[in-house]
Amino acid sequence: MQTNHLSHFLLTMGLIPSFKRAAEKAGTPSREAAAAEPTGETAPFRPRIVSVASHMHRFGYRFGPEDPLMKKHYDAQLAYGNSKLAQMLFTAELNRRLHAAGISVNALAVHPGNVATDVVRSLPEIIQKLYRATAQYALLTPDEGSRASVYAATAPEAPAEAAKTLWFLDCNCKPAQPSMAAGDPKLSAWLWQWSKEQVKLPTEWDLPPAQHA
């Protein structure tokens, strides 16, 4: 959780003033237009915040106020799923707060695909062995795994596409439907408050809450 979410939360919030200045310099419209990136070649580029999430956020089925850091009972797969679910929730809540504040910045989350990296190092040994045995045949290379992130950060149409599915894109750069938990506004609002407390976020870095539908 600390590596996959809290560190990203703190870094992102510290950079919000810079994103805001970049958006103002670009002259992009606020509020209503913030969720729909223009597709014309001459349209101003709206700053974006891209998080590398995962389809494994669906494994984060037991996540909330009771034991967010899993101090009572730790399970590596669940912990990873919870951390990726936190990224999804943060992306959704960040968009709500940015747009409510009239800041023309979009946040997107991407699933990079099943990439041949050392991401399974904390999982059970049998899973690590199976992963490495099949990596060269079934998994994407790191270069292939980066395409969704690059697309989300640079393609003019990416924000409008991602907005169709709660700002989530898959490894083929297409909108991907997230889990029901990822779309829970109450859970995302709780996560925001909890994250603030965990990182001792300076008051001036915070964004005011948005009205949830």
LOTOR-309001 format. One line per 5 residues: number of its first residue (from 1); for each residue x, y, z of N, C-alpha, C. Coordinates in Angstrom, 3 decimals, m for minus. Atoms other than C-alpha are relative to their C-alpha. Example, Ala and Ser with C-alpha at 12.3 -4.5 7.8 and 13.67 -1.06 7.14 Angstrom:
1 = 0.890:m1.190:0.000:12.300:m4.500:7.800:0.900:1.200:0.000; m0.820:m1.190:m0.060:13.670:m1.060:7.140:m0.770:1.090:0.730
This chain:
1 = 0.828:m1.206:0.000:0.000:0.000:0.000:0.867:1.263:0.000; m0.854:m1.173:m0.083:2.793:2.407:0.886:0.658:0.309:m1.347; m0.699:m0.196:1.273:4.637:1.872:m2.408:m0.965:0.273:m1.143; 0.899:m0.108:1.151:1.726:1.458:m4.808:m1.008:1.141:0.109; 1.004:m1.066:m0.106:m0.613:4.095:m3.384:0.469:1.238:0.763
6 = m0.256:m1.169:m0.829:0.502:6.337:m0.537:1.121:0.885:m0.543; m1.085:m0.803:0.575:3.758:7.423:m2.169:m0.489:0.775:m1.220; 0.556:m0.674:1.185:1.865:8.231:m5.391:m0.946:1.116:0.421; 0.934:m1.005:m0.504:m0.798:10.098:m3.450:0.749:1.251:0.436; m0.756:m1.137:m0.505:1.756:12.322:m1.715:0.681:0.766:m1.129
11 = m0.673:m0.647:1.122:3.742:13.014:m4.883:m0.998:0.771:m0.865; 1.007:m0.644:0.847:0.621:13.792:m6.911:m0.534:1.277:0.638; 0.559:m1.169:m0.660:m0.816:16.160:m4.339:1.002:1.143:0.082; m1.027:m1.036:m0.016:2.485:18.004:m4.089:0.188:0.677:m1.339; m0.169:m0.541:1.354:2.462:18.525:m7.853:m1.245:0.700:m0.535
16 = 1.247:m0.605:0.494:m1.140:19.775:m8.146:0.174:1.477:m0.376; m0.180:m1.398:0.407:m0.108:23.474:m8.127:0.705:0.138:m1.348; m0.700:m0.048:1.285:2.268:22.801:m11.032:m0.923:m0.410:m1.140; 0.974:0.411:1.017:m0.445:20.944:m12.955:m1.001:1.126:m0.265; 0.971:m1.087:0.145:m2.841:23.811:m12.302:0.583:1.138:m0.820
21 = m0.641:m1.077:0.761:m0.372:26.395:m13.606:0.151:m0.384:m1.463; m0.144:0.460:1.378:0.257:24.275:m16.698:m1.324:0.075:m0.742; 1.320:m0.060:0.623:m3.477:24.044:m17.380:m0.395:1.439:m0.297; 0.331:m1.408:0.206:m3.926:27.787:m16.951:0.829:0.601:m1.128; m0.865:m0.503:1.062:m0.979:28.499:m19.223:m0.475:m0.472:m1.363
26 = 0.497:0.543:1.268:m2.476:26.249:m21.893:m1.305:0.642:m0.419; 1.250:m0.668:0.321:m5.695:28.219:m21.680:m1.158:m0.946:m0.190; 1.076:0.976:0.157:m7.867:25.132:m21.383:m1.212:0.423:0.802; 1.205:m0.353:m0.737:m11.500:25.580:m20.300:m0.113:m0.832:1.269; 0.136:0.703:m1.267:m12.546:24.510:m16.834:m1.353:m0.678:0.121
31 = 1.228:0.691:m0.363:m15.277:22.385:m15.253:m0.581:m0.881:m1.102; 0.747:0.855:0.918:m17.602:21.170:m18.020:0.913:m0.648:m1.048; m0.859:0.538:1.055:m14.828:20.743:m20.594:1.111:m0.857:0.551; m1.132:0.708:m0.579:m12.417:19.147:m18.158:m0.046:m1.496:m0.248; 0.122:1.444:0.188:m13.775:15.652:m18.821:m0.028:m0.404:m1.469
36 = 0.096:0.336:1.420:m13.766:15.854:m22.611:1.132:0.673:m0.759; m1.165:m0.538:0.690:m10.387:16.329:m24.267:m0.325:0.275:m1.460; 0.198:m0.259:1.424:m10.643:18.069:m27.674:0.914:m0.896:m0.831; m0.778:0.909:0.836:m9.403:15.881:m30.502:0.671:0.699:m1.168; m0.612:m0.712:1.115:m8.348:18.562:m32.983:1.496:0.161:0.190
41 = m1.448:m0.112:m0.064:m4.675:18.893:m33.820:0.446:1.298:0.670; m0.410:m1.287:m0.543:m4.611:22.530:m32.745:m0.558:0.251:1.403; 0.580:m0.182:m1.324:m6.474:22.009:m29.460:1.098:0.032:1.057; m1.008:m0.040:m1.062:m4.506:22.918:m26.305:0.049:m1.324:0.751; m0.188:1.269:m0.695:m3.092:19.979:m24.410:m0.280:0.185:1.480
46 = 0.354:m0.068:m1.419:m4.634:19.446:m20.983:0.923:m0.924:0.785; m0.873:0.861:m0.811:m2.228:18.151:m18.312:m0.731:m1.247:0.496; 0.585:1.271:m0.437:m2.783:14.559:m17.202:0.849:m0.639:1.088; m0.654:0.791:m1.040:m1.946:12.383:m14.241:m0.330:m1.453:m0.303; 0.206:1.389:0.400:m1.472:8.728:m15.191:0.528:m0.943:1.082
51 = m0.391:1.012:m0.979:m1.405:5.897:m12.648:0.010:m1.373:m0.653; m0.064:1.370:0.510:m0.314:2.375:m13.518:m0.706:m0.907:1.000; 0.799:0.872:m0.859:m3.069:0.315:m11.943:0.104:m1.435:m0.524; m0.033:1.393:0.460:m3.999:m3.260:m12.841:m1.400:m0.586:0.061; 1.250:0.739:m0.109:m6.903:m5.553:m13.550:m0.065:m0.746:1.338
56 = m0.021:0.687:m1.293:m5.796:m7.159:m10.287:m0.604:0.840:1.120; 0.734:m0.759:m1.029:m7.578:m4.343:m8.473:m1.278:m0.741:0.392; 1.190:0.791:m0.312:m10.496:m6.780:m8.634:0.231:m0.965:1.160; m0.302:0.864:m1.139:m8.698:m8.895:m6.034:m0.086:0.774:1.313; 0.114:m0.810:m1.204:m9.045:m5.992:m3.610:m1.420:0.040:0.511
61 = 1.407:0.090:m0.400:m12.429:m7.191:m2.419:m0.200:0.309:1.474; 0.139:m0.255:m1.432:m11.705:m6.688:1.289:0.901:1.175:0.375; m0.794:m1.204:m0.207:m10.519:m3.118:1.627:m0.880:1.097:0.576; 0.800:m1.045:m0.620:m11.757:m0.376:3.913:0.568:0.400:1.347; m0.478:m0.571:m1.262:m11.486:1.300:7.312:0.449:m0.997:1.056
66 = m0.262:0.940:m1.090:m11.277:m1.868:9.420:1.471:m0.364:0.138; m1.411:0.400:m0.067:m7.732:m2.949:8.524:0.673:0.267:m1.345; m0.505:m0.326:1.339:m6.422:m1.087:5.441:1.434:m0.454:m0.263; m1.390:0.437:0.168:m2.785:m2.069:6.054:0.188:m1.485:0.307; m0.016:1.442:m0.231:m3.688:m5.698:6.826:0.955:m0.409:1.126
71 = m0.865:0.310:m1.131:m1.945:m5.707:10.188:m0.477:m1.239:0.765; 0.552:1.155:m0.717:m4.252:m8.383:11.587:0.248:m1.306:m0.743; m0.200:1.215:0.807:m3.960:m10.851:8.720:0.494:0.414:m1.380; m0.602:m0.423:1.273:m1.612:m10.379:5.771:m0.077:m1.110:m1.035; 0.025:0.910:1.147:m2.127:m12.010:2.396:0.570:0.771:m1.186
76 = m0.724:m0.743:1.031:0.222:m11.027:m0.445:m0.886:0.360:m1.188; 0.844:m0.264:1.165:m2.309:m11.348:m3.270:m1.062:1.040:0.321; 1.016:m0.963:m0.405:m5.002:m9.459:m1.380:0.615:1.382:0.218; m0.670:m1.277:m0.235:m2.527:m6.770:m0.348:0.300:0.704:m1.315; m0.277:m0.585:1.310:m1.506:m6.254:m3.960:m1.290:0.499:m0.641
81 = 1.281:m0.415:0.555:m5.130:m6.157:m5.084:m0.535:1.246:0.670; 0.454:m1.183:m0.728:m5.970:m3.653:m2.362:0.766:1.245:m0.425; m0.808:m1.162:0.391:m3.086:m1.385:m3.380:m0.390:0.493:m1.387; 0.424:m0.396:1.343:m4.237:m1.415:m7.001:m1.419:0.559:0.013; 1.329:m0.572:m0.165:m7.829:m0.823:m5.947:0.110:1.428:0.537
86 = m0.210:m1.343:m0.540:m6.569:2.174:m3.965:0.384:0.972:m1.116; m0.357:m0.862:1.123:m5.019:3.555:m7.150:m1.225:0.353:m0.839; 1.221:m0.246:0.770:m8.327:3.177:m8.968:m0.914:0.989:0.724; 0.849:m0.883:m0.795:m10.262:4.845:m6.158:0.568:1.419:0.041; m0.654:m1.306:m0.031:m7.737:7.668:m5.954:m0.182:0.729:m1.323
91 = 0.184:m0.614:1.310:m7.962:8.293:m9.702:m1.400:0.567:m0.150; 1.384:m0.456:0.118:m11.748:8.546:m9.574:m0.269:1.206:0.889; 0.243:m1.105:m0.933:m11.807:10.788:m6.504:0.797:1.243:m0.397; m0.809:m1.134:0.449:m8.990:12.957:m7.850:m0.689:0.739:m1.136; 0.735:m0.643:1.090:m10.977:13.594:m11.025:m1.184:0.798:0.526
96 = 1.154:m0.710:m0.559:m14.055:14.531:m9.024:0.419:1.326:0.620; m0.439:m1.198:m0.717:m12.129:17.016:m6.914:0.646:1.023:m0.927; m0.608:m0.917:0.962:m10.103:18.493:m9.759:m1.069:0.734:m0.797; 1.038:m0.597:0.840:m13.158:19.075:m11.913:m0.929:0.902:0.810; 0.845:m0.837:m0.853:m15.236:20.419:m9.002:0.695:1.314:0.330
101 = m0.770:m1.208:m0.298:m12.442:22.898:m8.287:0.274:0.835:m1.242; m0.223:m0.733:1.236:m12.397:23.982:m11.928:1.423:m0.093:m0.507; m1.380:0.197:0.448:m8.869:22.656:m12.474:m0.012:m0.935:m1.205; 0.094:0.764:1.247:m8.539:21.435:m16.062:1.146:m0.995:m0.143; m0.978:1.082:0.009:m6.418:18.383:m15.348:m0.770:m1.300:0.082
106 = 0.654:1.307:m0.027:m7.456:14.787:m16.015:0.919:m1.049:0.611; m0.743:1.127:m0.560:m6.368:11.714:m14.069:m0.497:m1.287:m0.654; 0.344:1.258:0.643:m6.293:8.312:m15.793:0.750:m1.138:0.683; m0.656:1.207:m0.500:m5.459:4.785:m14.660:0.069:m1.006:m1.140; m0.162:0.961:1.092:m4.130:2.073:m16.958:0.385:m1.365:0.543
111 = m0.462:1.366:m0.229:m3.700:m1.671:m16.911:1.074:m0.263:m1.047; m1.074:0.154:0.987:m0.284:m2.257:m18.553:0.015:m1.349:m0.699; m0.039:1.351:0.542:m1.008:m5.904:m19.280:0.856:m0.883:0.883; m0.841:0.943:m0.740:0.767:m8.976:m18.030:1.417:0.092:m0.555; m1.342:m0.334:0.482:4.342:m7.804:m18.372:1.042:m0.836:0.728
116 = m1.072:0.815:m0.568:7.475:m9.873:m17.784:0.918:0.868:0.850; m0.817:m0.752:m0.957:8.842:m8.079:m14.714:0.139:m0.842:1.264; m0.187:0.720:m1.256:9.727:m9.044:m11.147:m1.114:0.312:0.990; 1.107:m0.439:m0.851:6.326:m7.987:m9.830:m0.503:m1.092:0.939; 0.523:1.105:m0.824:5.585:m11.448:m8.387:0.946:m0.399:1.130
121 = m1.030:0.408:m0.962:8.585:m11.462:m6.061:m0.531:m0.239:1.414; 0.544:0.168:m1.355:6.382:m11.256:m2.937:m1.116:m1.043:0.057; 1.068:0.996:0.034:3.864:m13.888:m4.053:0.558:m1.385:0.326; m0.465:1.349:m0.321:4.021:m17.601:m3.150:0.952:m0.545:m1.060; m1.061:0.487:0.884:6.971:m19.472:m4.669:m0.553:m0.732:m1.217
126 = 0.559:0.737:1.124:4.794:m21.712:m6.842:m0.499:0.952:m1.091; 0.470:m0.990:0.975:3.247:m18.642:m8.480:1.187:0.639:m0.713; m1.196:m0.581:0.617:6.703:m17.154:m9.066:0.588:m0.929:m1.059; m0.563:0.969:0.942:7.897:m20.343:m10.766:m0.852:m0.094:m1.265; 0.896:0.064:1.155:4.838:m20.576:m13.012:0.105:1.268:m0.845
131 = m0.111:m1.295:0.685:5.143:m16.886:m13.862:1.244:0.039:m0.885; m1.256:m0.083:0.745:8.772:m17.131:m14.919:0.065:m1.047:m1.112; m0.008:1.046:1.017:8.187:m20.364:m16.837:m0.788:0.401:m1.236; 0.868:m0.389:1.126:5.500:m18.792:m18.998:0.287:1.412:m0.528; m0.218:m1.408:0.336:6.858:m15.234:m19.171:0.393:0.201:m1.452
136 = m0.520:m0.222:1.354:8.734:m15.600:m22.439:m1.002:m0.372:m1.088; 0.971:0.436:0.996:5.739:m17.162:m24.170:m1.317:0.774:0.049; 1.341:m0.552:m0.139:2.662:m15.441:m22.786:m0.058:1.450:0.454; 0.039:m1.337:m0.586:3.702:m12.105:m21.309:0.559:1.057:m0.949; m0.485:m1.123:0.794:4.373:m8.702:m22.792:1.405:0.390:0.427
141 = m1.298:m0.554:m0.353:7.826:m7.189:m22.925:m0.228:1.335:0.710; 0.161:m1.319:m0.627:8.416:m4.037:m20.863:m0.349:1.095:m1.010; 0.333:m0.997:1.023:8.299:m2.015:m24.100:m1.478:m0.073:m0.367; 1.413:0.175:0.326:4.905:m3.488:m24.973:m0.889:0.426:1.165; 0.772:m0.343:m1.176:3.727:m2.980:m21.425:m0.096:1.492:0.258
146 = 0.010:m1.446:m0.215:4.461:0.743:m21.601:m0.972:0.732:m0.917; 0.776:m0.713:1.010:2.159:1.501:m24.526:m1.265:0.646:0.564; 1.219:m0.589:m0.563:m0.990:2.082:m22.440:0.322:1.280:0.758; m0.391:m1.194:m0.740:0.840:4.562:m20.213:0.335:1.144:m0.947; m0.371:m1.028:0.977:2.270:6.418:m23.196:m1.252:0.544:m0.690
151 = 1.253:m0.416:0.639:m1.137:6.480:m24.880:m0.801:0.913:0.931; 0.779:m0.788:m0.953:m2.852:7.767:m21.734:0.604:1.383:0.208; m0.680:m1.266:m0.251:m0.258:10.502:m21.348:0.028:0.922:m1.209; m0.243:m0.821:1.185:m0.123:11.695:m24.946:m1.128:0.062:m1.023; 1.018:0.034:1.059:m3.079:10.686:m27.148:m1.090:1.031:0.265
156 = 1.032:m1.026:m0.206:m5.555:13.565:m27.653:m1.329:m0.568:0.471; 1.311:0.553:m0.314:m8.551:11.259:m27.368:m0.027:m0.826:1.284; m0.073:0.915:m1.140:m7.357:9.297:m24.309:m0.914:0.377:1.167; 0.880:m0.311:m1.137:m9.180:11.236:m21.547:m1.479:m0.248:m0.277; 1.406:0.214:0.340:m12.525:11.166:m23.347:m0.322:m1.489:m0.070
161 = 0.205:1.446:0.058:m12.119:7.426:m23.979:m0.021:m0.594:1.404; m0.091:0.544:m1.350:m11.097:6.697:m20.391:m1.200:0.399:0.850; 1.140:m0.478:m0.781:m13.991:8.753:m19.022:m1.228:m0.893:m0.162; 1.130:0.903:0.228:m16.367:6.145:m20.464:m0.069:m1.097:1.058; m0.057:1.106:m0.961:m15.225:3.603:m17.867:0.776:0.404:1.246
166 = m0.589:m0.450:m1.255:m14.269:5.541:m14.752:1.509:0.229:m0.145; m1.389:m0.422:0.236:m10.969:6.730:m16.274:0.991:m1.169:m0.035; m0.843:1.200:0.010:m9.592:3.199:m16.764:0.174:m0.511:m1.420; m0.332:0.529:1.319:m7.813:1.947:m19.910:0.753:m1.316:0.151; m0.716:1.272:m0.065:m6.579:m1.579:m20.633:1.296:0.067:m0.798
171 = m1.309:0.026:0.651:m3.276:m2.663:m22.169:m0.082:0.201:m1.505; 0.200:m0.272:1.420:m4.758:m2.283:m25.658:m0.485:1.427:m0.239; 0.367:m1.424:0.084:m5.498:1.388:m24.942:m1.490:0.190:m0.250; 1.452:m0.081:0.138:m9.242:0.743:m24.808:m0.641:0.181:1.380; 0.690:m0.124:m1.286:m11.740:1.690:m22.078:m0.275:m1.384:0.598
176 = 0.211:1.278:m0.684:m11.977:m1.117:m19.499:m0.890:0.225:1.210; 0.924:m0.145:m1.118:m14.789:m1.595:m17.014:0.657:m0.450:1.297; m0.608:0.394:m1.272:m13.417:m1.569:m13.452:m0.987:m0.754:0.883; 0.866:0.706:m0.941:m14.803:m3.458:m10.474:m1.009:0.965:0.615; 1.002:m0.829:m0.656:m17.864:m2.227:m8.604:0.621:0.793:1.149
181 = m0.639:m0.678:m1.130:m15.674:m1.368:m5.605:0.757:1.240:m0.458; m0.772:m1.131:0.521:m13.545:0.936:m7.772:m0.880:1.207:m0.282; 0.928:m1.092:0.285:m16.644:2.998:m8.531:m0.794:0.456:1.211; 0.731:m0.347:m1.220:m17.766:3.384:m4.911:0.446:1.381:0.499; m0.421:m1.343:m0.405:m17.723:7.144:m4.141:0.229:0.151:1.502
186 = m0.203:m0.076:m1.448:m18.026:6.602:m0.387:1.352:m0.590:0.381; m1.289:0.628:m0.278:m15.024:4.284:m0.378:1.141:0.899:m0.467; m1.058:m0.880:0.495:m12.989:6.705:m2.481:0.157:1.234:0.886; m0.067:m1.147:m0.901:m13.872:9.606:m0.163:0.688:m0.387:1.310; m0.688:0.484:m1.202:m12.831:7.524:2.860:1.483:m0.158:m0.269
191 = m1.407:0.230:0.329:m9.561:6.547:1.128:0.762:1.320:m0.050; m0.647:m1.311:0.080:m8.771:10.202:0.435:0.345:0.513:1.404; m0.221:m0.481:m1.355:m9.173:11.142:4.083:1.059:m0.841:0.715; m0.959:0.900:m0.632:m7.234:8.096:5.289:1.406:0.243:m0.536; m1.304:m0.237:0.619:m4.412:8.763:2.823:0.608:1.300:0.508
196 = m0.461:m1.282:m0.539:m4.168:12.374:3.987:0.613:m0.183:1.390; m0.473:0.219:m1.361:m3.753:11.199:7.557:1.293:m0.811:0.009; m1.180:0.861:0.028:m1.198:8.535:6.675:1.259:0.753:m0.408; m1.185:m0.718:0.511:1.127:10.905:4.795:0.162:1.370:0.645; m0.018:m1.325:m0.639:0.376:13.939:6.994:0.035:1.103:m1.058
201 = 0.062:m0.935:1.115:m0.629:15.924:3.937:m0.169:1.438:0.496; 0.185:m1.410:m0.380:m0.118:19.693:4.361:m1.368:0.497:m0.447; 1.350:m0.486:0.283:m3.468:21.462:4.472:m0.087:0.717:m1.331; 0.038:m0.789:1.234:m2.561:23.733:1.576:0.135:m0.859:m1.256; m0.099:0.898:1.152:m1.974:20.708:m0.688:m1.320:m0.691:m0.302
206 = 1.241:0.751:0.138:m5.469:19.318:m0.213:m0.939:0.636:m1.030; 1.058:m0.480:0.875:m8.389:19.613:m2.627:m1.324:m0.192:0.715; 1.289:0.144:m0.690:m11.919:20.233:m1.339:m0.813:m1.147:m0.574; 0.810:1.130:0.480:m14.387:17.352:m1.588:m1.009:0.438:m1.043; 1.009:m0.248:1.030:m16.728:17.112:m4.545:m1.329:m0.562:0.478
211 = 1.319:0.538:m0.289:m20.439:16.481:m4.371:m0.185:m1.305:m0.763; 0.191:1.288:0.654:m21.038:12.788:m5.083:m1.454:m0.150:m0.427; 1.353:0.214:0.506:m24.001:11.857:m7.216:m0.697:m1.088:0.786
